[in-house]
Amino acid sequence: MSANVWGYLPDSGYRAGTDLAGFSVEAVDGGIGKVDKHSDEVDSAHLVVDTGPWILGRRVVLPAGVVTGIDQQEQRVYVGRTKDEIKGAPEFESAGQESNTDYLHQVGVYFGGFPLV
């Protein structure tokens, strides 16, 4: 894993400008929900994922660096984390929080990378 978890891996299949909202999200051990919102800003690219009922409808922010693959035809995003790892991510509480640098710092550290630059 890259120290900068805020950028897509070169072999993830991400194409700049692609809107991933609505894509299904697959953890290494099964489906976890759908992309609610997507940002591809340099050094802070991430997905806001609505996990649906499997963890009580919680939303989480996943840094782009955890994305291992994107299937454009099937509209699926694959992430290199388990459901439990995603469930344990820092709580996402409200809209706009995905641009809060303190919150993103917590998310970056949790997912094993350096915080935002």
Protein Blocks (a to p, Z undefined) as FASTA:
>chain_A
ZZblmbccfklopaghiafehiacddfkbcfbdcfbdcfbehiaccdddebjmngoiacd
ddfklpgbdcfklopacdfbdfklmmmpccdfbghklmmmklmmmmmmmnopacdZZ
